[in-house]
Amino acid sequence: MLTRYDHLRAATGRLAAPPDEQRTYLNELFLPLAVDGDSSAYGCDELALQFEDYFISVEYMLAEGELSSEQADALNSLNDKLEALSGEQNADFWRRDALQSDARWADVRALARTAVQSLPPKTEQPSANL
């Protein structure tokens, strides 16, 4: 059974992935919703929404010893960047084609890579609370 740590690591990894992998993931996720076989209208905000679903427990995981302060800091930096990119003024960032054309995605990927590299696979975690 996957834990919140596993889900957090996976969601962070999807934000760190190259644009082609992100696009493929989103296409597979939204294809059942696409009337004409093109799911690009659904944008790419789902990558951030999935991260947010598990990021919400970072402070608790830190308090319980499931994350180190360095790991929490890396995840907080990524979350801060994503929050700064929210809102109508950044709507173009969340279009599917922005994954490859918007330089801000390179910044998000770099922060996500740093965060996911700090998160070892569950088997390497020292805490028994996982």
N, CA and C atoms as an extended XYZ file, in Angstrom:
390
Properties=species:S:1:pos:R:3:atomname:S:1:resname:S:1:resid:I:1 pbc="F F F"
N         0.829       -1.175        0.000 N   MET     1
C         0.000        0.000        0.000 CA  MET     1
C         0.887        1.257        0.000 C   MET     1
N         0.535        2.192       -0.849 N   LEU     2
C         1.301        3.428       -0.936 CA  LEU     2
C         0.956        4.355        0.231 C   LEU     2
N         1.971        5.008        0.753 N   THR     3
C         1.795        5.944        1.861 CA  THR     3
C         1.731        7.379        1.340 C   THR     3
N         1.427        8.310        2.219 N   ARG     4
C         1.426        9.716        1.809 CA  ARG     4
C         2.818       10.127        1.337 C   ARG     4
N         3.864        9.563        1.940 N   TYR     5
C         5.235        9.838        1.505 CA  TYR     5
C         5.416        9.395        0.057 C   TYR     5
N         4.954        8.193       -0.268 N   ASP     6
C         5.062        7.681       -1.645 CA  ASP     6
C         4.343        8.601       -2.623 C   ASP     6
N         3.141        9.017       -2.248 N   HIS     7
C         2.351        9.894       -3.125 CA  HIS     7
C         3.011       11.264       -3.273 C   HIS     7
N         3.538       11.807       -2.195 N   LEU     8
C         4.218       13.095       -2.244 CA  LEU     8
C         5.442       13.008       -3.147 C   LEU     8
N         6.197       11.932       -2.991 N   ARG     9
C         7.397       11.740       -3.814 CA  ARG     9
C         7.015       11.595       -5.292 C   ARG     9
N         5.957       10.853       -5.581 N   ALA    10
C         5.518       10.657       -6.968 CA  ALA    10
C         5.026       11.972       -7.583 C   ALA    10
N         4.238       12.733       -6.840 N   ALA    11
C         3.718       14.003       -7.354 CA  ALA    11
C         4.859       14.995       -7.590 C   ALA    11
N         5.838       14.998       -6.700 N   THR    12
C         7.005       15.867       -6.868 CA  THR    12
C         7.808       15.420       -8.082 C   THR    12
N         7.938       14.113       -8.253 N   GLY    13
C         8.646       13.580       -9.417 CA  GLY    13
C         7.986       13.954      -10.731 C   GLY    13
N         6.657       13.984      -10.745 N   ARG    14
C         5.961       14.390      -11.977 CA  ARG    14
C         6.243       15.855      -12.305 C   ARG    14
N         6.390       16.700      -11.284 N   LEU    15
C         6.744       18.103      -11.529 CA  LEU    15
C         8.184       18.241      -11.999 C   LEU    15
N         9.027       17.292      -11.632 N   ALA    16
C        10.437       17.324      -12.030 CA  ALA    16
C        10.681       16.699      -13.404 C   ALA    16
N         9.720       15.983      -13.913 N   ALA    17
C         9.890       15.228      -15.162 CA  ALA    17
C        10.069       16.162      -16.366 C   ALA    17
N        10.707       15.665      -17.408 N   PRO    18
C        10.834       16.449      -18.638 CA  PRO    18
C         9.454       16.730      -19.247 C   PRO    18
N         9.353       17.775      -20.049 N   PRO    19
C         8.061       18.164      -20.611 CA  PRO    19
C         7.341       17.043      -21.370 C   PRO    19
N         8.056       16.243      -22.112 N   ASP    20
C         7.407       15.162      -22.868 CA  ASP    20
C         6.758       14.147      -21.929 C   ASP    20
N         7.426       13.833      -20.831 N   GLU    21
C         6.856       12.900      -19.861 CA  GLU    21
C         5.637       13.504      -19.167 C   GLU    21
N         5.720       14.779      -18.859 N   GLN    22
C         4.579       15.453      -18.240 CA  GLN    22
C         3.381       15.451      -19.190 C   GLN    22
N         3.638       15.762      -20.445 N   ARG    23
C         2.578       15.784      -21.452 CA  ARG    23
C         1.952       14.391      -21.599 C   ARG    23
N         2.767       13.358      -21.660 N   THR    24
C         2.267       11.985      -21.789 CA  THR    24
C         1.407       11.617      -20.584 C   THR    24
N         1.884       11.947      -19.391 N   TYR    25
C         1.127       11.659      -18.173 CA  TYR    25
C        -0.239       12.341      -18.216 C   TYR    25
N        -0.251       13.608      -18.556 N   LEU    26
C        -1.511       14.353      -18.603 CA  LEU    26
C        -2.441       13.827      -19.689 C   LEU    26
N        -1.880       13.463      -20.836 N   ASN    27
C        -2.712       12.894      -21.903 CA  ASN    27
C        -3.388       11.613      -21.440 C   ASN    27
N        -2.637       10.748      -20.776 N   GLU    28
C        -3.208        9.494      -20.281 CA  GLU    28
C        -4.258        9.750      -19.202 C   GLU    28
N        -4.008       10.724      -18.362 N   LEU    29
C        -4.921       11.049      -17.274 CA  LEU    29
C        -6.247       11.596      -17.797 C   LEU    29
N        -6.172       12.477      -18.791 N   PHE    30
C        -7.365       13.172      -19.265 CA  PHE    30
C        -7.984       12.598      -20.531 C   PHE    30
N        -7.346       11.621      -21.139 N   LEU    31
C        -7.884       11.058      -22.379 CA  LEU    31
C        -9.329       10.595      -22.243 C   LEU    31
N        -9.719        9.956      -21.146 N   PRO    32
C       -11.132        9.549      -21.032 CA  PRO    32
C       -12.111       10.723      -21.052 C   PRO    32
N       -11.654       11.908      -20.748 N   LEU    33
C       -12.514       13.092      -20.734 CA  LEU    33
C       -12.539       13.819      -22.076 C   LEU    33
N       -11.592       13.488      -22.935 N   ALA    34
C       -11.465       14.192      -24.214 CA  ALA    34
C       -12.467       13.649      -25.221 C   ALA    34
N       -13.289       14.535      -25.729 N   VAL    35
C       -14.309       14.133      -26.697 CA  VAL    35
C       -13.686       13.754      -28.028 C   VAL    35
N       -12.719       14.532      -28.469 N   ASP    36
C       -12.123       14.312      -29.786 CA  ASP    36
C       -10.736       13.668      -29.725 C   ASP    36
N       -10.353       13.140      -28.567 N   GLY    37
C        -9.050       12.507      -28.418 CA  GLY    37
C        -7.934       13.473      -28.075 C   GLY    37
N        -8.258       14.759      -27.961 N   ASP    38
C        -7.263       15.769      -27.610 CA  ASP    38
C        -7.574       16.301      -26.220 C   ASP    38
N        -6.709       15.961      -25.258 N   SER    39
C        -6.958       16.375      -23.877 CA  SER    39
C        -6.196       17.637      -23.494 C   SER    39
N        -5.558       18.289      -24.457 N   SER    40
C        -4.729       19.451      -24.136 CA  SER    40
C        -5.520       20.611      -23.549 C   SER    40
N        -6.819       20.663      -23.796 N   ALA    41
C        -7.643       21.740      -23.228 CA  ALA    41
C        -7.655       21.693      -21.704 C   ALA    41
N        -7.304       20.563      -21.121 N   TYR    42
C        -7.295       20.438      -19.673 CA  TYR    42
C        -6.046       21.052      -19.039 C   TYR    42
N        -5.138       21.550      -19.839 N   GLY    43
C        -3.970       22.244      -19.305 CA  GLY    43
C        -3.043       21.342      -18.530 C   GLY    43
N        -2.259       21.949      -17.647 N   CYS    44
C        -1.279       21.168      -16.888 CA  CYS    44
C        -1.322       21.478      -15.392 C   CYS    44
N        -2.346       22.180      -14.949 N   ASP    45
C        -2.429       22.499      -13.530 CA  ASP    45
C        -2.636       21.272      -12.651 C   ASP    45
N        -3.065       20.176      -13.252 N   GLU    46
C        -3.247       18.947      -12.475 CA  GLU    46
C        -1.935       18.491      -11.843 C   GLU    46
N        -0.806       18.782      -12.476 N   LEU    47
C         0.491       18.428      -11.893 CA  LEU    47
C         0.670       19.126      -10.543 C   LEU    47
N         0.327       20.399      -10.483 N   ALA    48
C         0.447       21.157       -9.235 CA  ALA    48
C        -0.633       20.758       -8.240 C   ALA    48
N        -1.833       20.464       -8.734 N   LEU    49
C        -2.925       20.079       -7.839 CA  LEU    49
C        -2.625       18.753       -7.136 C   LEU    49
N        -2.036       17.820       -7.858 N   GLN    50
C        -1.674       16.547       -7.230 CA  GLN    50
C        -0.584       16.747       -6.183 C   GLN    50
N         0.385       17.602       -6.487 N   PHE    51
C         1.421       17.924       -5.505 CA  PHE    51
C         0.773       18.541       -4.263 C   PHE    51
N        -0.126       19.485       -4.475 N   GLU    52
C        -0.799       20.168       -3.376 CA  GLU    52
C        -1.573       19.190       -2.487 C   GLU    52
N        -2.171       18.166       -3.102 N   ASP    53
C        -2.923       17.163       -2.336 CA  ASP    53
C        -2.074       16.516       -1.242 C   ASP    53
N        -0.792       16.337       -1.500 N   TYR    54
C         0.084       15.667       -0.534 CA  TYR    54
C         0.990       16.639        0.206 C   TYR    54
N         1.257       17.786       -0.401 N   PHE    55
C         2.073       18.798        0.268 CA  PHE    55
C         1.416       19.254        1.568 C   PHE    55
N         0.126       19.236        1.605 N   ILE    56
C        -0.618       19.711        2.772 CA  ILE    56
C        -0.187       18.997        4.061 C   ILE    56
N         0.369       17.810        3.950 N   SER    57
C         0.774       17.069        5.155 CA  SER    57
C         2.266       17.190        5.471 C   SER    57
N         2.984       18.057        4.773 N   VAL    58
C         4.433       18.174        4.988 CA  VAL    58
C         4.762       18.580        6.423 C   VAL    58
N         4.065       19.567        6.966 N   GLU    59
C         4.362       20.003        8.343 CA  GLU    59
C         4.132       18.864        9.336 C   GLU    59
N         3.065       18.112        9.150 N   TYR    60
C         2.786       16.967       10.015 CA  TYR    60
C         3.883       15.907        9.846 C   TYR    60
N         4.269       15.633        8.607 N   MET    61
C         5.298       14.633        8.349 CA  MET    61
C         6.628       15.060        8.966 C   MET    61
N         6.913       16.353        8.944 N   LEU    62
C         8.122       16.878        9.578 CA  LEU    62
C         8.056       16.662       11.089 C   LEU    62
N         6.925       16.991       11.686 N   ALA    63
C         6.754       16.833       13.132 CA  ALA    63
C         6.839       15.373       13.562 C   ALA    63
N         6.390       14.470       12.705 N   GLU    64
C         6.399       13.043       13.020 CA  GLU    64
C         7.722       12.355       12.665 C   GLU    64
N         8.664       13.097       12.116 N   GLY    65
C         9.959       12.519       11.763 CA  GLY    65
C         9.962       11.778       10.438 C   GLY    65
N         8.916       11.950        9.653 N   GLU    66
C         8.845       11.296        8.352 CA  GLU    66
C         9.623       12.063        7.289 C   GLU    66
N         9.877       13.343        7.555 N   LEU    67
C        10.675       14.189        6.677 CA  LEU    67
C        11.691       14.935        7.519 C   LEU    67
N        12.841       15.215        6.941 N   SER    68
C        13.832       16.056        7.603 CA  SER    68
C        13.503       17.518        7.314 C   SER    68
N        14.125       18.420        8.040 N   SER    69
C        13.891       19.842        7.796 CA  SER    69
C        14.406       20.240        6.414 C   SER    69
N        15.482       19.611        5.957 N   GLU    70
C        16.004       19.901        4.617 CA  GLU    70
C        15.004       19.468        3.535 C   GLU    70
N        14.387       18.320        3.727 N   GLN    71
C        13.383       17.850        2.776 CA  GLN    71
C        12.173       18.773        2.777 C   GLN    71
N        11.719       19.147        3.963 N   ALA    72
C        10.572       20.053        4.069 CA  ALA    72
C        10.894       21.401        3.434 C   ALA    72
N        12.114       21.896        3.632 N   ASP    73
C        12.509       23.176        3.027 CA  ASP    73
C        12.470       23.096        1.505 C   ASP    73
N        12.965       22.000        0.957 N   ALA    74
C        12.959       21.837       -0.501 CA  ALA    74
C        11.524       21.781       -1.033 C   ALA    74
N        10.662       21.072       -0.330 N   LEU    75
C         9.257       20.988       -0.735 CA  LEU    75
C         8.553       22.334       -0.578 C   LEU    75
N         8.879       23.063        0.474 N   ASN    76
C         8.301       24.393        0.674 CA  ASN    76
C         8.732       25.359       -0.425 C   ASN    76
N         9.969       25.273       -0.864 N   SER    77
C        10.438       26.136       -1.953 CA  SER    77
C         9.659       25.862       -3.238 C   SER    77
N         9.430       24.599       -3.516 N   LEU    78
C         8.641       24.234       -4.689 CA  LEU    78
C         7.216       24.745       -4.547 C   LEU    78
N         6.619       24.546       -3.403 N   ASN    79
C         5.255       25.011       -3.181 CA  ASN    79
C         5.152       26.532       -3.302 C   ASN    79
N         6.132       27.236       -2.751 N   ASP    80
C         6.137       28.698       -2.850 CA  ASP    80
C         6.167       29.149       -4.307 C   ASP    80
N         6.962       28.483       -5.119 N   LYS    81
C         7.045       28.823       -6.549 CA  LYS    81
C         5.698       28.584       -7.229 C   LYS    81
N         5.093       27.441       -6.952 N   LEU    82
C         3.801       27.134       -7.561 CA  LEU    82
C         2.729       28.130       -7.120 C   LEU    82
N         2.750       28.500       -5.857 N   GLU    83
C         1.780       29.491       -5.377 CA  GLU    83
C         1.986       30.839       -6.056 C   GLU    83
N         3.237       31.205       -6.290 N   ALA    84
C         3.529       32.474       -6.966 CA  ALA    84
C         3.028       32.472       -8.408 C   ALA    84
N         2.859       31.290       -8.972 N   LEU    85
C         2.400       31.167      -10.359 CA  LEU    85
C         0.895       30.954      -10.469 C   LEU    85
N         0.196       31.016       -9.356 N   SER    86
C        -1.252       30.839       -9.411 CA  SER    86
C        -1.918       32.164       -9.767 C   SER    86
N        -3.181       32.095      -10.082 N   GLY    87
C        -3.945       33.300      -10.376 CA  GLY    87
C        -4.114       33.562      -11.863 C   GLY    87
N        -5.094       34.388      -12.161 N   GLU    88
C        -5.432       34.720      -13.555 CA  GLU    88
C        -4.263       35.319      -14.320 C   GLU    88
N        -3.430       36.096      -13.643 N   GLN    89
C        -2.311       36.745      -14.320 CA  GLN    89
C        -1.302       35.740      -14.870 C   GLN    89
N        -1.381       34.497      -14.428 N   ASN    90
C        -0.466       33.452      -14.894 CA  ASN    90
C        -1.191       32.334      -15.644 C   ASN    90
N        -2.369       32.618      -16.146 N   ALA    91
C        -3.167       31.591      -16.831 CA  ALA    91
C        -2.400       30.945      -17.978 C   ALA    91
N        -1.567       31.709      -18.667 N   ASP    92
C        -0.804       31.161      -19.789 CA  ASP    92
C         0.200       30.101      -19.340 C   ASP    92
N         0.683       30.199      -18.105 N   PHE    93
C         1.624       29.213      -17.569 CA  PHE    93
C         0.998       27.822      -17.456 C   PHE    93
N        -0.313       27.771      -17.242 N   TRP    94
C        -1.005       26.518      -16.992 CA  TRP    94
C        -1.579       25.883      -18.257 C   TRP    94
N        -1.342       26.480      -19.425 N   ARG    95
C        -1.743       25.847      -20.690 CA  ARG    95
C        -0.778       24.697      -20.977 C   ARG    95
N        -1.266       23.672      -21.621 N   ARG    96
C        -0.458       22.479      -21.885 CA  ARG    96
C         0.796       22.797      -22.689 C   ARG    96
N         0.690       23.680      -23.693 N   ASP    97
C         1.857       23.986      -24.519 CA  ASP    97
C         2.946       24.732      -23.748 C   ASP    97
N         2.601       25.307      -22.599 N   ALA    98
C         3.591       26.019      -21.785 CA  ALA    98
C         4.631       25.074      -21.190 C   ALA    98
N         4.295       23.798      -21.078 N   LEU    99
C         5.257       22.838      -20.528 CA  LEU    99
C         6.587       22.894      -21.274 C   LEU    99
N         6.532       23.151      -22.571 N   GLN   100
C         7.756       23.199      -23.365 CA  GLN   100
C         8.179       24.614      -23.712 C   GLN   100
N         7.251       25.550      -23.734 N   SER   101
C         7.597       26.880      -24.239 CA  SER   101
C         7.815       27.940      -23.166 C   SER   101
N         7.383       27.699      -21.956 N   ASP   102
C         7.475       28.715      -20.904 CA  ASP   102
C         8.674       28.422      -20.005 C   ASP   102
N         9.603       29.360      -19.954 N   ALA   103
C        10.833       29.185      -19.172 CA  ALA   103
C        10.564       29.003      -17.679 C   ALA   103
N         9.417       29.459      -17.211 N   ARG   104
C         9.103       29.293      -15.790 CA  ARG   104
C         8.973       27.821      -15.416 C   ARG   104
N         8.621       26.980      -16.403 N   TRP   105
C         8.540       25.548      -16.118 CA  TRP   105
C         9.928       24.968      -15.825 C   TRP   105
N        10.960       25.533      -16.429 N   ALA   106
C        12.323       25.072      -16.121 CA  ALA   106
C        12.644       25.347      -14.659 C   ALA   106
N        12.190       26.493      -14.149 N   ASP   107
C        12.402       26.821      -12.735 CA  ASP   107
C        11.654       25.847      -11.836 C   ASP   107
N        10.404       25.555      -12.187 N   VAL   108
C         9.609       24.602      -11.399 CA  VAL   108
C        10.283       23.239      -11.413 C   VAL   108
N        10.702       22.791      -12.577 N   ARG   109
C        11.359       21.473      -12.679 CA  ARG   109
C        12.635       21.424      -11.846 C   ARG   109
N        13.414       22.488      -11.861 N   ALA   110
C        14.659       22.513      -11.082 CA  ALA   110
C        14.361       22.402       -9.583 C   ALA   110
N        13.381       23.152       -9.107 N   LEU   111
C        12.996       23.063       -7.695 CA  LEU   111
C        12.445       21.682       -7.361 C   LEU   111
N        11.652       21.133       -8.264 N   ALA   112
C        11.087       19.799       -8.042 CA  ALA   112
C        12.179       18.734       -8.042 C   ALA   112
N        13.155       18.861       -8.931 N   ARG   113
C        14.273       17.896       -8.951 CA  ARG   113
C        15.044       17.944       -7.639 C   ARG   113
N        15.310       19.147       -7.157 N   THR   114
C        16.006       19.279       -5.874 CA  THR   114
C        15.206       18.609       -4.759 C   THR   114
N        13.904       18.854       -4.760 N   ALA   115
C        13.048       18.259       -3.725 CA  ALA   115
C        12.996       16.744       -3.842 C   ALA   115
N        12.778       16.234       -5.036 N   VAL   116
C        12.633       14.781       -5.179 CA  VAL   116
C        13.966       14.068       -4.920 C   VAL   116
N        15.076       14.716       -5.250 N   GLN   117
C        16.379       14.114       -4.958 CA  GLN   117
C        16.637       14.040       -3.460 C   GLN   117
N        16.003       14.928       -2.708 N   SER   118
C        16.160       14.891       -1.253 CA  SER   118
C        15.274       13.825       -0.613 C   SER   118
N        14.311       13.306       -1.381 N   LEU   119
C        13.358       12.319       -0.865 CA  LEU   119
C        13.774       10.919       -1.308 C   LEU   119
N        14.473       10.188       -0.471 N   PRO   120
C        14.875        8.835       -0.870 CA  PRO   120
C        13.657        7.923       -0.984 C   PRO   120
N        13.828        6.818       -1.718 N   PRO   121
C        12.737        5.839       -1.742 CA  PRO   121
C        12.387        5.433       -0.313 C   PRO   121
N        11.164        5.058       -0.116 N   LYS   122
C        10.649        4.724        1.220 CA  LYS   122
C        11.545        3.723        1.953 C   LYS   122
N        12.122        2.777        1.237 N   THR   123
C        12.947        1.744        1.870 CA  THR   123
C        14.194        2.333        2.514 C   THR   123
N        14.583        3.549        2.105 N   GLU   124
C        15.769        4.182        2.665 CA  GLU   124
C        15.438        5.142        3.802 C   GLU   124
N        14.164        5.302        4.100 N   GLN   125
C        13.735        6.210        5.150 CA  GLN   125
C        14.048        5.618        6.517 C   GLN   125
N        14.591        6.420        7.418 N   PRO   126
C        14.933        5.901        8.757 CA  PRO   126
C        13.729        5.733        9.672 C   PRO   126
N        12.660        6.457        9.453 N   SER   127
C        11.527        6.447       10.375 CA  SER   127
C        10.654        5.227       10.183 C   SER   127
N        10.175        4.687       11.277 N   ALA   128
C         9.251        3.544       11.214 CA  ALA   128
C         7.813        4.016       11.013 C   ALA   128
N         7.579        5.319       11.051 N   ASN   129
C         6.244        5.873       10.911 CA  ASN   129
C         5.749        5.895        9.478 C   ASN   129
N         6.555        5.484        8.538 N   LEU   130
C         6.148        5.564        7.148 CA  LEU   130
C         5.226        4.442        6.819 C   LEU   130
